[in-house]
């Protein structure tokens, strides 16, 4: 589990095409400190497994499904990436609960700078729209952010200078892809409500009483 608090801005140093997968070598002095084979590191919000570790670099294999569902397929040598190690039990939860399982991708639509912060507008896939609410949490390229405004096909976030300086969102331009992970709590609530409705409907059918569960 991660919290969406980026530890450092790393860099892709090599990309190897494996046919149905890719192997990335990434530089990150902070996240590689004490790293070992099998550890997890979030790269732009995608939980990857450390295959090899040497010095301040590590390699990770990315399968086709991950390349298809995330923006990692667009990475090239020199690309900057957000890096975060998993949170340790007992640590402060600085952001929100982040799994490192990307739900989809959006694109930066616009940037609106001001004196002390910047508002960034990001497109939102239709199947994720229902999980995004004003003042709720969303993960963008592995960064835990608060939604300022939520619309059917986009949302906005307000970025402070620290976020702009220390993450990829300070570099992204309109048209650039970003990984999105919605709040896991929203998905669990939806599933639980759906199951409750199904069970209520089944009970109504069995005993002849219409509970209303099937007519949500």
C-alpha atoms as a printed R data frame, in Angstrom:
    type eleno elety resid chain resno       x       y       z
1   ATOM     1    CA   UNK     A     1   0.000   0.000   0.000
2   ATOM     2    CA   UNK     A     2   1.117   3.540  -0.784
3   ATOM     3    CA   UNK     A     3  -0.089   6.950   0.341
4   ATOM     4    CA   UNK     A     4   0.486   9.066  -2.770
5   ATOM     5    CA   UNK     A     5   3.249  11.127  -1.166
6   ATOM     6    CA   UNK     A     6   6.001  11.097  -3.807
7   ATOM     7    CA   UNK     A     7   9.455  10.566  -2.326
8   ATOM     8    CA   UNK     A     8  11.509  11.663  -5.295
9   ATOM     9    CA   UNK     A     9  11.484  12.515  -8.963
10  ATOM    10    CA   UNK     A    10  13.362   9.681 -10.652
11  ATOM    11    CA   UNK     A    11  14.498   9.073 -14.218
12  ATOM    12    CA   UNK     A    12  14.211   6.271 -16.766
13  ATOM    13    CA   UNK     A    13  17.740   5.234 -17.771
14  ATOM    14    CA   UNK     A    14  16.948   2.278 -20.061
15  ATOM    15    CA   UNK     A    15  13.973   0.605 -21.735
16  ATOM    16    CA   UNK     A    16  14.128  -2.948 -23.123
17  ATOM    17    CA   UNK     A    17  11.343  -4.258 -25.349
18  ATOM    18    CA   UNK     A    18  10.598  -7.879 -24.413
19  ATOM    19    CA   UNK     A    19   7.852  -8.413 -26.966
20  ATOM    20    CA   UNK     A    20   4.875  -8.924 -24.688
21  ATOM    21    CA   UNK     A    21   6.430  -6.847 -21.905
22  ATOM    22    CA   UNK     A    22   9.039  -4.168 -21.246
23  ATOM    23    CA   UNK     A    23  11.898  -3.937 -18.774
24  ATOM    24    CA   UNK     A    24  12.632  -0.514 -17.332
25  ATOM    25    CA   UNK     A    25  15.752   0.623 -15.542
26  ATOM    26    CA   UNK     A    26  15.112   3.597 -13.313
27  ATOM    27    CA   UNK     A    27  17.310   5.853 -11.189
28  ATOM    28    CA   UNK     A    28  16.132   6.856  -7.725
29  ATOM    29    CA   UNK     A    29  18.698   7.244  -4.906
30  ATOM    30    CA   UNK     A    30  16.035   7.599  -2.205
31  ATOM    31    CA   UNK     A    31  13.784   4.644  -3.069
32  ATOM    32    CA   UNK     A    32  16.717   2.314  -3.811
33  ATOM    33    CA   UNK     A    33  18.244   2.846  -0.370
34  ATOM    34    CA   UNK     A    34  17.924  -0.601   1.185
35  ATOM    35    CA   UNK     A    35  15.935  -1.959  -1.771
36  ATOM    36    CA   UNK     A    36  16.141  -5.658  -2.593
37  ATOM    37    CA   UNK     A    37  14.780  -8.127  -5.123
38  ATOM    38    CA   UNK     A    38  11.007  -8.496  -4.814
39  ATOM    39    CA   UNK     A    39  10.362  -5.132  -3.169
40  ATOM    40    CA   UNK     A    40   7.583  -2.905  -4.476
41  ATOM    41    CA   UNK     A    41   8.090   0.631  -5.763
42  ATOM    42    CA   UNK     A    42   5.372   2.814  -7.251
43  ATOM    43    CA   UNK     A    43   6.387   4.363 -10.584
44  ATOM    44    CA   UNK     A    44   3.983   7.123 -11.664
45  ATOM    45    CA   UNK     A    45   1.417   5.437  -9.467
46  ATOM    46    CA   UNK     A    46   1.946   1.903 -10.807
47  ATOM    47    CA   UNK     A    47   3.120  -0.680  -8.272
48  ATOM    48    CA   UNK     A    48   6.143  -2.453  -9.800
49  ATOM    49    CA   UNK     A    49   8.392  -5.198  -8.447
50  ATOM    50    CA   UNK     A    50  12.132  -4.711  -8.171
51  ATOM    51    CA   UNK     A    51  13.886  -7.314 -10.339
52  ATOM    52    CA   UNK     A    52  17.457  -6.095  -9.933
53  ATOM    53    CA   UNK     A    53  19.061  -3.374  -7.846
54  ATOM    54    CA   UNK     A    54  22.499  -1.869  -8.328
55  ATOM    55    CA   UNK     A    55  23.687   1.414  -6.861
56  ATOM    56    CA   UNK     A    56  20.952   4.013  -7.190
57  ATOM    57    CA   UNK     A    57  19.151   2.178 -10.002
58  ATOM    58    CA   UNK     A    58  16.642  -0.661 -10.164
59  ATOM    59    CA   UNK     A    59  14.945  -2.626 -12.931
60  ATOM    60    CA   UNK     A    60  11.296  -3.639 -13.152
61  ATOM    61    CA   UNK     A    61   9.349  -5.731 -15.667
62  ATOM    62    CA   UNK     A    62   6.042  -4.345 -16.939
63  ATOM    63    CA   UNK     A    63   3.615  -6.756 -18.588
64  ATOM    64    CA   UNK     A    64   1.438  -5.924 -21.573
65  ATOM    65    CA   UNK     A    65  -1.723  -5.441 -19.496
66  ATOM    66    CA   UNK     A    66  -0.018  -2.755 -17.415
67  ATOM    67    CA   UNK     A    67   1.400  -1.056 -20.500
68  ATOM    68    CA   UNK     A    68  -2.088  -1.023 -22.023
69  ATOM    69    CA   UNK     A    69  -3.906   0.306 -18.957
70  ATOM    70    CA   UNK     A    70  -1.341   2.890 -17.871
71  ATOM    71    CA   UNK     A    71   0.871   5.565 -19.372
72  ATOM    72    CA   UNK     A    72   4.076   3.606 -18.700
73  ATOM    73    CA   UNK     A    73   4.192   2.550 -22.343
74  ATOM    74    CA   UNK     A    74   4.911   6.171 -23.260
75  ATOM    75    CA   UNK     A    75   8.060   6.327 -21.109
76  ATOM    76    CA   UNK     A    76  11.437   6.627 -22.810
77  ATOM    77    CA   UNK     A    77  15.030   7.074 -21.728
78  ATOM    78    CA   UNK     A    78  15.239  10.401 -19.928
79  ATOM    79    CA   UNK     A    79  11.582  10.470 -18.857
80  ATOM    80    CA   UNK     A    80  11.055  11.717 -15.307
81  ATOM    81    CA   UNK     A    81   8.883   9.595 -13.026
82  ATOM    82    CA   UNK     A    82   7.344   9.859  -9.573
83  ATOM    83    CA   UNK     A    83   8.732   7.258  -7.165
84  ATOM    84    CA   UNK     A    84   7.375   6.066  -3.823
85  ATOM    85    CA   UNK     A    85   8.124   3.106  -1.588
86  ATOM    86    CA   UNK     A    86   5.265   1.279   0.179
87  ATOM    87    CA   UNK     A    87   4.190   2.740   3.486
88  ATOM    88    CA   UNK     A    88   5.361   0.882   6.589
89  ATOM    89    CA   UNK     A    89   2.920  -0.277   9.237
90  ATOM    90    CA   UNK     A    90   2.739   2.437  11.887
91  ATOM    91    CA   UNK     A    91   3.800   5.269   9.554
92  ATOM    92    CA   UNK     A    92   1.677   8.378   9.153
93  ATOM    93    CA   UNK     A    93  -0.854   8.202   6.315
94  ATOM    94    CA   UNK     A    94   0.136  11.478   4.702
95  ATOM    95    CA   UNK     A    95  -2.082  11.231   1.629
96  ATOM    96    CA   UNK     A    96  -4.786   8.577   1.255
97  ATOM    97    CA   UNK     A    97  -4.904   4.819   0.682
98  ATOM    98    CA   UNK     A    98  -3.299   4.135  -2.712
99  ATOM    99    CA   UNK     A    99  -2.950   0.608  -4.072
100 ATOM   100    CA   UNK     A   100  -0.744   1.290  -7.063
101 ATOM   101    CA   UNK     A   101  -3.373  -0.317  -9.314
102 ATOM   102    CA   UNK     A   102  -4.127   2.196 -12.050
103 ATOM   103    CA   UNK     A   103  -7.810   2.406 -13.025
104 ATOM   104    CA   UNK     A   104  -7.233   4.275 -16.280
105 ATOM   105    CA   UNK     A   105  -5.499   7.199 -17.897
106 ATOM   106    CA   UNK     A   106  -6.431  10.803 -18.476
107 ATOM   107    CA   UNK     A   107  -4.732  13.680 -20.256
108 ATOM   108    CA   UNK     A   108  -3.749  17.110 -19.084
109 ATOM   109    CA   UNK     A   109  -6.237  19.472 -20.705
110 ATOM   110    CA   UNK     A   110  -5.118  22.843 -19.379
111 ATOM   111    CA   UNK     A   111  -2.864  24.609 -16.904
112 ATOM   112    CA   UNK     A   112  -3.903  27.838 -15.212
113 ATOM   113    CA   UNK     A   113  -1.030  29.437 -13.284
114 ATOM   114    CA   UNK     A   114  -1.484  31.964 -10.501
115 ATOM   115    CA   UNK     A   115   0.888  33.696  -8.110
116 ATOM   116    CA   UNK     A   116   1.196  30.904  -5.542
117 ATOM   117    CA   UNK     A   117  -0.354  27.804  -7.095
118 ATOM   118    CA   UNK     A   118  -1.500  26.331 -10.388
119 ATOM   119    CA   UNK     A   119  -4.823  24.785 -11.373
120 ATOM   120    CA   UNK     A   120  -4.507  21.761 -13.664
121 ATOM   121    CA   UNK     A   121  -7.456  20.284 -15.579
122 ATOM   122    CA   UNK     A   122  -7.337  16.571 -16.368
123 ATOM   123    CA   UNK     A   123  -9.665  14.543 -18.598
124 ATOM   124    CA   UNK     A   124 -11.659  11.797 -16.894
125 ATOM   125    CA   UNK     A   125 -12.715   8.493 -18.521
126 ATOM   126    CA   UNK     A   126 -16.484   8.002 -18.441
127 ATOM   127    CA   UNK     A   127 -16.280   4.778 -16.420
128 ATOM   128    CA   UNK     A   128 -14.380   6.530 -13.609
129 ATOM   129    CA   UNK     A   129 -16.486   9.669 -13.386
130 ATOM   130    CA   UNK     A   130 -18.844   8.320 -10.718
131 ATOM   131    CA   UNK     A   131 -15.953   7.744  -8.299
132 ATOM   132    CA   UNK     A   132 -14.654  11.318  -8.413
133 ATOM   133    CA   UNK     A   133 -16.267  13.921  -6.171
134 ATOM   134    CA   UNK     A   134 -15.500  17.501  -5.256
135 ATOM   135    CA   UNK     A   135 -13.022  17.681  -2.344
136 ATOM   136    CA   UNK     A   136 -12.481  13.914  -2.583
137 ATOM   137    CA   UNK     A   137  -9.154  12.192  -3.187
138 ATOM   138    CA   UNK     A   138  -7.669  11.002  -6.466
139 ATOM   139    CA   UNK     A   139  -4.234   9.744  -7.428
140 ATOM   140    CA   UNK     A   140  -2.645  11.343 -10.500
141 ATOM   141    CA   UNK     A   141   0.661   9.799 -11.616
142 ATOM   142    CA   UNK     A   142   1.015   8.430  -8.088
143 ATOM   143    CA   UNK     A   143   0.336  11.773  -6.379
144 ATOM   144    CA   UNK     A   144  -2.411  12.003  -3.781
145 ATOM   145    CA   UNK     A   145  -4.451  15.075  -4.681
146 ATOM   146    CA   UNK     A   146  -7.697  16.735  -3.631
147 ATOM   147    CA   UNK     A   147 -10.288  17.268  -6.341
148 ATOM   148    CA   UNK     A   148 -11.228  20.943  -6.630
149 ATOM   149    CA   UNK     A   149 -14.015  20.555  -9.192
150 ATOM   150    CA   UNK     A   150 -15.486  17.357 -10.617
151 ATOM   151    CA   UNK     A   151 -17.345  17.238 -13.935
152 ATOM   152    CA   UNK     A   152 -18.595  14.334 -16.034
153 ATOM   153    CA   UNK     A   153 -15.526  14.225 -18.265
154 ATOM   154    CA   UNK     A   154 -12.829  16.123 -16.370
155 ATOM   155    CA   UNK     A   155 -11.668  17.321 -12.971
156 ATOM   156    CA   UNK     A   156  -9.351  19.990 -11.621
157 ATOM   157    CA   UNK     A   157  -6.645  19.954  -8.961
158 ATOM   158    CA   UNK     A   158  -4.795  22.855  -7.368
159 ATOM   159    CA   UNK     A   159  -1.030  22.367  -7.072
160 ATOM   160    CA   UNK     A   160   1.274  24.085  -4.599
161 ATOM   161    CA   UNK     A   161   4.861  25.032  -5.574
162 ATOM   162    CA   UNK     A   162   6.296  21.964  -3.794
163 ATOM   163    CA   UNK     A   163   4.179  19.596  -5.886
164 ATOM   164    CA   UNK     A   164   5.104  21.442  -9.054
165 ATOM   165    CA   UNK     A   165   8.811  21.318  -8.241
166 ATOM   166    CA   UNK     A   166   9.081  17.750  -6.955
167 ATOM   167    CA   UNK     A   167   6.707  15.728  -9.167
168 ATOM   168    CA   UNK     A   168   5.969  15.118 -12.832
169 ATOM   169    CA   UNK     A   169   2.950  17.426 -12.685
170 ATOM   170    CA   UNK     A   170   5.326  20.348 -12.804
171 ATOM   171    CA   UNK     A   171   6.484  19.068 -16.208
172 ATOM   172    CA   UNK     A   172   3.295  17.779 -17.830
173 ATOM   173    CA   UNK     A   173   1.849  19.829 -20.671
174 ATOM   174    CA   UNK     A   174  -1.609  19.783 -22.298
175 ATOM   175    CA   UNK     A   175  -1.990  16.505 -24.164
176 ATOM   176    CA   UNK     A   176   0.368  14.537 -21.917
177 ATOM   177    CA   UNK     A   177  -1.078  11.317 -20.409
178 ATOM   178    CA   UNK     A   178  -1.368  10.703 -16.669
179 ATOM   179    CA   UNK     A   179  -2.244   7.617 -14.647
180 ATOM   180    CA   UNK     A   180  -5.405   7.771 -12.559
181 ATOM   181    CA   UNK     A   181  -6.380   5.718  -9.527
182 ATOM   182    CA   UNK     A   182  -9.679   6.576  -7.874
183 ATOM   183    CA   UNK     A   183 -10.344   6.241  -4.154
184 ATOM   184    CA   UNK     A   184 -10.586   2.538  -3.299
185 ATOM   185    CA   UNK     A   185 -13.193   3.317  -0.628
186 ATOM   186    CA   UNK     A   186 -15.632   4.524  -3.320
187 ATOM   187    CA   UNK     A   187 -15.248   1.288  -5.273
188 ATOM   188    CA   UNK     A   188 -15.850  -0.892  -2.228
189 ATOM   189    CA   UNK     A   189 -18.918   1.113  -1.230
190 ATOM   190    CA   UNK     A   190 -20.337   0.728  -4.742
191 ATOM   191    CA   UNK     A   191 -19.759  -3.040  -4.684
192 ATOM   192    CA   UNK     A   192 -21.294  -3.432  -1.229
193 ATOM   193    CA   UNK     A   193 -24.374  -1.427  -2.193
194 ATOM   194    CA   UNK     A   194 -24.780  -3.462  -5.366
195 ATOM   195    CA   UNK     A   195 -24.595  -6.725  -3.405
196 ATOM   196    CA   UNK     A   196 -27.028  -5.437  -0.804
197 ATOM   197    CA   UNK     A   197 -29.484  -4.495  -3.549
198 ATOM   198    CA   UNK     A   198 -29.181  -7.932  -5.157
199 ATOM   199    CA   UNK     A   199 -29.734  -9.711  -1.859
200 ATOM   200    CA   UNK     A   200 -32.714  -7.518  -1.001
201 ATOM   201    CA   UNK     A   201 -34.284  -8.167  -4.386
202 ATOM   202    CA   UNK     A   202 -33.775 -11.913  -4.043
203 ATOM   203    CA   UNK     A   203 -35.364 -11.895  -0.583
204 ATOM   204    CA   UNK     A   204 -38.368  -9.974  -1.879
205 ATOM   205    CA   UNK     A   205 -38.914 -12.475  -4.650
206 ATOM   206    CA   UNK     A   206 -38.630 -15.431  -2.294
207 ATOM   207    CA   UNK     A   207 -41.170 -14.316   0.293
208 ATOM   208    CA   UNK     A   208 -43.487 -12.284  -1.910
209 ATOM   209    CA   UNK     A   209 -42.538  -8.951  -0.321
210 ATOM   210    CA   UNK     A   210 -41.206  -6.176  -2.540
211 ATOM   211    CA   UNK     A   211 -38.306  -4.655  -0.614
212 ATOM   212    CA   UNK     A   212 -37.410  -2.237  -3.388
213 ATOM   213    CA   UNK     A   213 -33.879  -3.590  -3.579
214 ATOM   214    CA   UNK     A   214 -34.073  -4.505  -7.248
215 ATOM   215    CA   UNK     A   215 -35.352  -1.126  -8.325
216 ATOM   216    CA   UNK     A   216 -32.381   1.080  -7.360
